[in-house]
């Protein structure tokens, strides 16, 4: 059973650019959530995808968008990057079960720096 | 807006000491989780508490969920250097909404 992987590990962009971060879910998981973790803070929920559909969204602007693919891998896209977007971006995969509380498994994150 | 405040924010103690980390909110959560995060890694789930007043033990770690399901505590007995890390609580609201706390950074000195 493979764990959650993310790429790239580190990324440096300039303000106004666009970025795509990738996540490969743990085998058998059908749900992926993305979080932004600023330095010294707890993760903040961006959105969640379940079976390729957005299943919930936190307080992030529309320039944060995502995709989940049939193999349950996922992308986080951020347009028009701002300095405050500099953070560790975490994805977490889980198995959504009817009426069940599923455990999230986090990847190691992508450290994004916006200059 | 649902917020989870953790205290203390930073804690540096000697090996063998006991400590308690608190996680407080004005909101009610259906359940609450505690995670530990080490540098360069994502958070790893330690425990989930569901029932108000519930107490769970994981070796030297004791977790308690408040009766009103608004707060929680994590107590570590005889801390060891391997306990060093960022401890995060997360309240669960609805099926997908995880609200993470502000984090407590623990350093245990040998």
Interface residues (C-beta under 8 A of the other chain):
Chain A: X4 X33 X35 X40 X41 X42 X43 X44 X45 X48 X55 X56 X58 X90 X92 X96 X101 X103 X104 X105 X106 X107 X108 X109
Chain B: X4 X6 X31 X40 X41 X42 X43 X44 X45 X48 X50 X88 X90 X92 X94 X95 X96 X97 X98 X99 X100 X101 X102 X103
